[in-house]
Amino acid sequence: MKSCVRLFGRIGGSLCQHKRSLAAALGVATLLAASTPLPTPAQEAASGQPLVNAVDMVMFDGSREQFWSPYDVGFFGYSELGVLLRQEGFLVSEVNLPVTFSLQVEPRGSVFVMGPAVGQKYTAKEIKAVRDYVSKGGGLLILAEPGEPGGTNFQDAVASQFGMSFMGGTVVDDANSAAGTAGQWILSRSGHFGVDSVSVPVALHMIMTGSAFPVLSAYGTAKPSGAVIGAAAEYGRGRVACIGDSQFLINGGRGRIGIDCARNREFVRALFNWLAGREKAPSCNIVPEYTVVTGRTLNVRVRVDGTTDLKAHIDGGSIDPEEVRGATGELTFRVQLDRDGAIEFVGSDGSRKTVLTLLSPSGGIGARLILDVRGYGPDVCDPVNGLSKFASLMRDKGFWVWGIEDGIVNVDGAYGVMVINPVRSEGHVYSGNLQRETLKWVFVNEPYTTIGLHNAVGQWFRGEGFSDREVPIHALTGRHEMRFLPYVVFEPDLDRTLGRHHTFPRLIFGVEKPHSFRCAPVEAVGGTARVVASEGAWGLEGGLGLRPELTGTSPGKNDLSTRPVVVAVSLSGTAAAIGDLQLFSTQNIFRRGNWTIALELADWMAGIEFEIPGSERR
């Protein structure tokens, strides 16, 4: 059985679904940031036995300011890829910690995605960590991008460890390419996966040595003829694939480019399942009524789409029944809690879902708070991007916390609703009195990309009639005169950043020093700023994440105030907008300043004014 650490720290839960590595990475980050040391990963692992084998996970590396994100709903985002992977039964996370931490993982069944790094190299120690991770059974996907910052300073250093390297020129095919692209946006095929039409824009071609083999090749009409633009290899117990392009996975639009073009989705499914060493994806879908429940004696309802034998594993209480043969339709489980923990529902086909369980609050406001993660927001129990620690904090403030992932939300019985980074809009249906004066709304959204108005890359797209994608959360924030801008806060002063990354800025919150990761500026017409970036910070244009000093463009600077707002509260005091999910994510909430923001937000939700630390209270 696989080893793992406890995910929820002080609130219990040793579910292996959440992967030993990422919880270990959290442990390291917490030890670095918190004033009170928490147990080490080894101590955590020794404190309880794992319940089940770990779920398959796809981790997107964000440690080098990569500009592709599975939580980005914009034109150049990867949110549609993230949804597809979740539908295939993967847990999807974006990891901003150093590679040496994020790859301390049970490798089997996991895939690590390394997209183009923005002008930054990986260290020899990190490259060794990648090699060790693959040799122990992990999957690795390297996505190159010709002509972009970081396009050649990381990919060969990593890919060459596995017998693959990228050539400098791009593959051109006038006979099999999109119109008006000068033969650059070519069609290719994968004999290995049996997919004969994959659209790949501006691809590098590759050289293979040793046991590496092609998985994506241009047609004979290309120059060079039949050039290999995707290669793979088995290494130790793991698998590696390298693709000479990264834009074939973007959200795109109109079916002409990106993941919806040609048979790209079919290729993606086959590629990720192969990298994870999977024979097939889970065949059914487990949908709990709530992903977070609060109480002591509960009836937990779960819908099973399909048929599977279903087992329920609980940490922190008892559950009946523990097993249902041939489960299908809606099921009810009787739960008795004796401490905080979690329930994991596991299908015999490999499908699974986790529900966070919290004991009733012992005091405080005693009101109901809804965490809305419908629309394919991050899993609440995700050990990296999840909100289990935040949910526990809100319970300790006196809230009865309920997480919603499916269905219609009736707000009449709620004191507050927290909408968490939706990447699809179809799930956002509310009933009840949305304008009730006592109802608090919190909107948390990751940065999204637009078709660049300020860089040359976006000119072709706009000339071809492509339009920006709808941002799902804006349908809700508009009621409160708030919106998230299509920029990433860029901090030019490296002394005010984490890890010397320009898009990992240190924020201004009174005497505290919170850190953010790729935060979106907030525009609040009827609001007041509570957390801001420095006076020198500005907005990095979202089109392709290009740096102006490297590309000669100057995107977005005049479109933002001199102090980009990251957290704002409406003047009416009924809504708050937060431009970075990572502030409260499990991997970062204990960083200095981040925890203070969370505490202030919890107080504000409970009716106490949102104060700036160190300021005089009115």
Residue pairs with C-beta under 8 A, 6 or more apart in sequence:
1 50
1 53
2 16
2 20
2 50
2 53
2 54
2 106
2 108
3 20
3 45
3 50
3 106
4 14
4 15
4 16
4 18
4 19
4 20
4 23
4 45
4 50
4 54
4 106
5 14
5 20
5 23
5 24
5 27
5 41
5 44
5 45
6 12
6 13
6 14
6 23
6 44
6 45
6 47
6 48
7 13
7 14
7 15
7 18
7 23
7 342
7 381
7 383
7 388
7 586
8 340
8 341
8 342
8 356
8 388
8 389
8 392
9 38
9 39
9 44
9 389
10 340
10 392
11 339
11 340
11 341
11 358
11 388
11 389
11 392
12 315
12 316
12 339
12 340
12 341
12 342
13 315
13 316
13 340
13 341
13 342
13 356
13 388
14 47
14 48
14 49
14 50
14 51
14 315
15 50
15 51
15 52
15 313
15 315
15 342
15 344
15 354
15 381
16 50
16 51
16 52
16 53
16 54
16 55
16 106
17 52
17 54
17 55
17 91
17 344
17 352
17 354
17 381
18 54
18 55
18 91
18 354
18 381
18 382
18 383
19 54
19 55
19 57
19 91
19 105
19 106
19 110
19 383
20 41
20 45
20 54
20 104
20 105
20 106
21 102
21 103
21 104
21 105
21 106
21 110
22 57
22 59
22 93
22 95
22 102
22 105
22 383
22 384
22 587
23 41
23 44
23 383
24 41
24 101
24 104
24 105
25 95
25 97
25 101
25 102
25 104
25 384
25 587
26 383
26 384
26 586
26 587
27 38
27 39
27 40
27 41
27 44
28 41
28 97
28 101
29 97
29 101
29 587
29 588
29 590
29 591
30 38
30 590
31 37
31 38
31 40
33 590
33 591
33 592
34 590
34 595
35 592
38 590
39 47
41 104
48 315
51 313
51 315
51 344
52 313
52 344
52 346
52 352
54 106
54 108
54 109
54 110
55 89
55 90
55 91
55 109
55 352
56 89
56 90
56 91
56 109
56 110
56 111
56 276
56 278
56 350
57 90
57 91
57 92
57 93
57 105
57 109
57 110
57 111
58 70
58 85
58 90
58 91
58 92
58 93
58 110
58 111
58 113
58 272
58 276
59 93
59 94
59 95
59 102
59 105
59 110
59 111
59 112
59 113
59 384
60 66
60 68
60 69
60 70
60 78
60 92
60 93
60 94
60 95
60 113
60 115
61 95
61 99
61 102
61 112
61 113
61 114
61 115
62 69
62 94
62 95
62 96
62 517
62 518
63 95
63 96
63 97
63 98
63 99
63 102
63 499
64 117
64 118
64 120
64 122
64 150
64 154
64 501
65 117
65 118
65 120
65 501
65 502
65 503
65 504
65 518
65 545
66 114
66 115
66 116
66 117
66 118
66 545
67 76
67 115
67 116
67 118
67 449
67 544
67 545
68 76
68 77
68 78
68 115
68 116
68 143
68 246
68 249
68 250
69 77
69 78
69 79
69 94
69 446
69 447
69 518
70 77
70 78
70 79
70 81
70 82
70 85
70 92
70 94
71 77
71 79
71 82
71 94
71 378
71 385
71 421
71 423
71 446
71 581
72 78
72 79
72 251
72 446
72 447
72 448
72 449
73 79
73 251
73 422
73 423
73 448
73 469
73 470
73 471
73 472
74 251
74 448
74 449
74 450
74 468
74 469
74 471
74 486
74 542
75 250
75 251
75 252
75 253
75 449
75 450
75 451
75 461
75 466
75 468
75 469
76 247
76 250
76 251
76 449
76 451
76 542
76 543
76 544
76 545
77 250
77 251
77 448
77 449
77 469
78 249
78 250
78 251
79 251
79 376
79 423
79 424
80 251
80 258
80 259
80 260
81 249
81 259
81 268
82 92
82 376
82 423
83 376
83 423
83 424
84 259
84 265
84 268
84 269
85 92
85 272
86 92
86 376
88 269
88 272
88 273
88 281
88 282
89 281
89 282
89 350
89 351
89 352
90 111
90 272
90 276
91 379
91 382
93 378
93 382
93 383
93 384
93 385
94 384
94 385
95 102
95 384
95 587
96 504
96 517
96 582
96 587
96 588
97 587
98 126
98 499
99 122
99 126
99 129
99 130
100 125
100 126
100 129
102 112
103 112
103 129
103 130
103 132
103 133
103 138
105 133
105 138
107 133
107 134
107 136
107 137
107 138
107 139
107 237
107 238
108 136
108 137
108 138
108 237
108 277
109 276
109 277
109 278
110 138
110 139
110 276
111 138
111 139
111 140
111 141
111 272
111 275
111 276
112 130
112 133
112 138
112 139
112 140
112 141
113 141
113 143
114 130
114 140
114 141
114 142
114 143
114 154
114 155
114 158
115 143
115 145
115 246
116 143
116 144
116 145
116 148
116 149
116 150
116 151
116 154
116 155
116 246
117 150
117 153
117 154
118 149
118 150
118 503
118 545
118 547
119 149
119 150
119 153
119 547
119 550
120 150
120 153
120 154
120 501
121 153
121 154
121 157
122 130
122 154
122 157
122 158
127 157
127 158
127 161
130 140
130 158
130 161
131 161
131 162
131 235
133 140
133 238
134 140
134 162
134 235
134 236
134 238
134 239
134 240
135 235
135 236
135 237
135 238
136 236
136 237
136 238
137 236
137 237
137 238
137 277
138 238
139 238
139 239
139 240
139 272
139 275
139 276
139 277
140 162
140 238
140 239
140 240
140 241
140 275
141 240
141 241
141 242
141 243
141 271
141 272
141 275
142 155
142 158
142 159
142 240
142 241
142 242
142 243
143 243
143 245
143 246
143 249
144 151
144 155
144 166
144 204
144 242
144 243
144 244
144 245
144 246
145 151
145 245
145 246
145 247
146 168
146 170
146 202
146 203
146 204
146 244
146 245
147 202
148 544
148 546
149 546
149 547
149 550
149 551
152 166
152 168
155 166
155 242
156 165
156 166
159 165
159 166
159 240
159 242
161 235
162 212
162 233
162 235
162 240
162 242
163 208
163 209
163 210
163 211
163 212
163 233
164 206
164 207
164 208
164 209
164 212
164 231
164 233
164 240
164 242
165 206
165 207
166 204
166 205
166 206
166 207
166 242
166 244
167 204
167 205
167 206
167 207
168 204
169 204
169 205
170 184
170 202
170 203
170 204
170 205
171 186
171 203
171 204
171 205
171 218
171 222
171 223
171 224
171 227
171 229
171 244
172 182
172 183
172 184
172 186
172 222
172 223
173 183
173 186
173 187
173 218
173 219
173 221
173 222
173 223
174 182
174 183
174 221
175 219
175 221
176 186
176 187
176 218
176 219
176 221
176 222
177 183
177 184
177 185
177 186
177 187
178 185
178 199
178 201
178 256
178 257
180 460
180 464
181 201
181 460
184 201
184 202
185 199
185 200
185 201
185 202
185 257
186 199
186 200
186 201
186 203
186 218
186 219
186 222
187 197
187 198
187 199
187 200
187 219
187 262
188 198
188 199
188 200
188 203
188 216
188 217
188 218
188 219
188 229
188 230
189 195
189 196
189 197
189 198
189 216
189 217
189 219
190 196
190 198
190 215
190 216
190 217
190 230
190 267
190 270
191 214
191 217
192 213
192 214
192 215
192 232
193 215
193 267
193 270
193 271
193 274
194 270
195 263
195 266
195 267
195 270
196 263
197 262
197 263
198 216
198 248
198 262
198 263
198 264
198 267
199 248
199 257
199 261
199 262
199 264
200 216
200 229
200 243
200 244
200 245
200 248
201 245
201 247
201 248
201 257
202 245
202 247
203 218
203 229
203 243
203 244
203 245
204 229
204 244
204 245
205 218
205 224
205 227
205 228
205 229
205 244
206 227
206 228
206 229
206 230
206 231
206 242
206 244
207 228
208 214
208 228
208 231
208 233
210 233
211 233
211 234
212 231
212 232
212 233
213 231
213 232
213 233
214 228
214 230
214 231
214 232
215 230
215 231
215 232
215 241
215 271
216 228
216 229
216 230
216 231
216 243
216 267
217 226
217 227
217 228
217 229
217 230
218 224
218 225
218 226
218 227
218 228
218 229
219 226
220 226
229 243
229 244
229 245
230 241
230 242
230 243
230 244
231 241
231 242
232 239
232 240
232 241
232 242
232 274
233 239
233 240
234 240
238 277
239 274
239 275
239 277
240 275
241 271
241 274
241 275
247 257
247 258
248 257
248 258
248 259
248 261
248 264
249 258
249 259
249 264
249 268
250 257
250 258
250 259
251 258
251 259
251 469
252 258
252 259
252 260
252 261
252 466
253 466
253 467
253 469
254 465
254 466
255 261
256 464
256 466
258 264
259 265
259 268
269 281
273 280
273 281
281 350
282 347
282 349
282 350
282 351
282 352
283 306
283 308
283 349
283 351
284 304
284 305
284 306
284 307
284 308
284 328
284 347
284 349
284 351
285 304
285 305
285 306
285 351
286 302
286 303
286 304
286 305
286 310
286 345
286 347
286 351
286 352
286 353
287 302
287 303
287 304
287 305
287 353
287 405
287 406
288 300
288 301
288 302
288 303
288 345
288 353
288 355
288 405
288 406
289 300
289 301
289 302
289 303
289 406
289 407
290 300
290 355
290 402
290 403
290 404
290 405
291 353
291 354
291 355
291 356
291 371
291 373
291 379
291 380
291 381
291 403
291 404
291 405
292 355
292 356
292 357
292 358
292 371
292 380
292 391
292 401
292 402
292 403
293 300
293 335
293 355
293 356
293 357
293 358
293 402
293 403
294 358
294 359
294 360
294 361
294 395
294 399
294 400
294 401
294 402
295 337
295 359
295 360
295 400
296 336
296 337
296 359
296 360
297 334
297 335
297 336
297 337
298 334
298 335
298 337
298 357
299 332
299 333
299 334
299 335
300 319
300 332
300 333
300 334
300 335
300 343
300 355
301 330
301 331
301 332
301 333
302 310
302 330
302 331
302 332
302 333
302 345
302 353
303 329
303 330
303 331
303 406
304 310
304 327
304 328
304 329
304 330
304 331
304 347
306 328
306 349
306 351
307 326
307 327
307 328
308 326
308 327
308 328
308 347
308 348
308 349
308 351
309 323
309 324
309 325
309 326
309 327
309 347
309 348
310 323
310 324
310 327
310 331
310 345
310 346
310 347
310 348
311 322
311 323
311 345
311 346
311 348
312 319
312 321
312 322
312 323
312 333
312 343
312 344
312 345
312 346
313 322
313 343
313 344
313 346
314 335
314 341
314 342
314 343
314 344
314 357
315 341
315 342
315 343
316 337
316 338
316 339
316 340
316 341
316 342
316 357
317 335
317 336
317 337
317 338
317 339
317 341
317 357
318 335
318 336
319 333
319 334
319 335
319 336
319 343
320 333
320 334
321 333
324 331
327 347
333 343
335 343
335 357
337 357
337 359
339 359
340 357
340 358
340 359
340 392
341 357
342 354
342 355
342 356
342 357
342 381
343 354
343 355
343 357
344 352
344 353
344 354
344 355
345 352
345 353
345 354
345 355
346 352
354 379
354 381
355 381
355 403
356 380
356 381
356 388
356 391
356 403
358 391
358 392
358 395
358 401
359 395
360 400
361 395
361 396
361 397
361 398
361 399
361 400
363 398
364 396
364 397
364 398
364 399
364 606
365 397
365 398
365 399
365 415
365 606
365 607
366 398
366 400
367 398
367 399
367 400
367 414
367 415
367 416
367 606
368 399
368 400
368 402
368 413
368 414
368 415
369 394
369 399
369 400
369 401
369 402
369 414
369 415
369 416
369 417
369 418
369 605
370 402
370 403
370 404
370 409
370 411
370 414
370 416
370 417
370 418
371 380
371 387
371 391
371 401
371 402
371 403
371 404
371 418
371 420
372 404
372 409
372 417
372 418
372 419
372 420
372 428
373 379
373 380
373 403
373 404
373 405
373 420
374 404
374 405
374 406
374 407
374 409
374 422
374 427
374 428
375 422
375 423
375 424
375 425
375 426
375 427
375 428
375 472
376 422
376 423
376 424
376 427
377 420
377 421
377 422
377 423
378 385
378 386
378 387
378 420
378 421
378 581
378 585
379 385
379 386
380 386
380 387
380 388
380 391
380 403
381 388
382 586
383 586
383 587
384 585
384 586
384 587
385 581
385 582
385 585
385 586
385 587
386 585
386 586
387 420
387 584
387 585
387 586
388 586
389 584
389 586
389 589
389 590
390 584
390 589
390 598
391 401
391 403
393 589
393 598
393 599
393 602
394 401
394 602
394 605
395 401
397 602
397 603
397 605
397 606
398 606
399 415
399 416
399 602
399 605
399 606
406 427
408 429
408 430
408 431
409 417
409 429
409 430
409 431
410 430
410 431
410 432
411 417
411 430
411 431
411 432
411 433
411 434
411 436
411 439
412 431
412 432
412 433
412 436
413 432
414 439
415 438
415 439
415 440
415 605
416 439
416 440
416 441
416 442
416 605
417 430
417 439
417 440
417 441
417 442
418 441
418 442
418 444
419 428
419 441
419 442
419 443
419 444
419 473
419 476
420 444
420 581
421 444
421 445
421 446
421 473
421 581
422 428
422 472
422 473
423 472
424 472
425 470
425 472
425 475
428 472
428 475
428 476
433 439
434 479
437 574
439 574
440 574
440 575
440 576
440 604
440 605
441 476
441 480
441 574
441 575
441 576
442 575
442 576
442 577
442 578
442 601
442 605
443 473
443 476
443 477
443 482
443 575
443 576
443 577
443 578
444 578
444 580
444 581
444 584
445 471
445 473
445 484
445 520
445 577
445 578
445 579
445 581
446 518
446 520
446 580
446 581
446 582
447 484
447 486
447 487
447 488
447 518
447 519
447 520
447 542
447 579
447 580
448 469
448 471
448 484
448 486
448 520
448 542
449 486
449 542
449 543
449 544
449 545
450 458
450 468
450 486
450 542
450 543
451 458
451 461
451 462
451 466
451 467
451 468
451 543
452 458
452 459
452 541
452 542
452 543
452 544
452 546
452 555
453 462
453 541
453 543
453 555
454 541
454 543
454 553
454 554
454 555
454 556
455 541
455 543
455 544
455 546
455 551
455 553
455 555
456 551
456 553
457 543
457 544
457 546
458 543
458 544
468 486
471 483
471 484
473 484
474 483
474 484
477 483
477 484
477 575
477 577
480 526
480 527
480 570
480 572
480 574
480 575
480 577
481 524
481 525
481 526
481 527
481 570
482 522
482 523
482 524
482 525
482 526
482 527
482 568
482 570
482 575
482 577
483 522
483 523
484 520
484 521
484 522
484 523
484 577
484 579
485 520
485 521
485 522
485 523
485 539
485 559
485 560
486 520
486 542
487 520
487 521
487 539
487 540
487 541
487 542
487 556
487 559
487 560
487 564
488 503
488 518
488 519
488 520
488 539
488 540
488 542
488 545
489 503
489 505
489 516
489 518
489 519
489 520
489 521
489 533
489 537
489 538
489 539
489 540
489 564
489 566
489 579
490 502
490 503
490 505
490 537
490 538
490 539
490 540
491 497
491 502
491 503
491 504
491 505
491 506
491 533
491 534
491 536
491 537
492 502
492 536
492 537
492 538
493 534
493 536
494 500
494 502
496 505
496 506
496 534
496 537
497 504
497 505
497 506
498 504
498 505
498 506
498 515
498 517
502 540
502 547
503 517
503 518
503 540
504 515
504 516
504 517
504 518
505 515
505 516
505 519
505 533
505 534
505 537
506 513
506 514
506 515
506 516
506 534
507 513
507 514
507 515
507 516
507 519
507 531
507 532
507 533
507 566
507 593
508 531
508 532
508 533
508 534
508 563
509 530
509 531
509 593
509 596
509 597
509 612
509 613
510 612
510 613
510 614
510 615
511 613
511 614
512 592
512 593
512 596
512 597
512 613
512 614
513 592
513 593
514 531
514 583
514 591
514 592
514 593
514 594
514 596
514 597
515 588
515 591
515 592
515 593
515 594
516 566
516 580
516 582
516 583
517 580
517 582
517 588
518 580
518 582
519 533
519 566
519 579
519 580
519 582
519 583
520 566
520 579
520 580
521 533
521 539
521 560
521 564
521 565
521 566
521 579
522 565
522 566
522 567
522 568
522 577
522 578
522 579
523 565
524 565
524 568
524 569
524 570
524 577
526 570
526 571
526 572
527 568
527 569
527 570
527 571
527 575
527 577
528 568
528 569
528 571
529 563
529 565
529 567
529 568
530 567
530 568
530 569
530 576
530 600
530 610
530 612
531 565
531 566
531 567
531 597
532 563
532 564
532 565
532 566
533 563
533 564
533 566
534 563
535 562
535 563
536 562
537 563
537 564
538 556
538 557
538 560
538 562
538 564
539 555
539 556
539 557
539 559
539 560
539 564
540 547
540 555
540 556
541 548
541 553
541 555
541 556
542 556
543 555
546 553
546 555
548 554
548 555
548 557
565 579
566 578
566 579
566 580
566 583
567 576
567 577
567 578
567 579
567 583
567 597
568 576
568 577
569 575
569 576
569 604
569 610
570 576
573 604
576 601
576 604
576 610
578 584
578 601
582 588
583 589
583 594
583 597
583 598
584 594
584 597
584 598
588 594
589 595
589 598
596 613
600 610
600 611
600 613
601 610
603 609
603 610
603 611
604 610
609 617
609 618
611 617
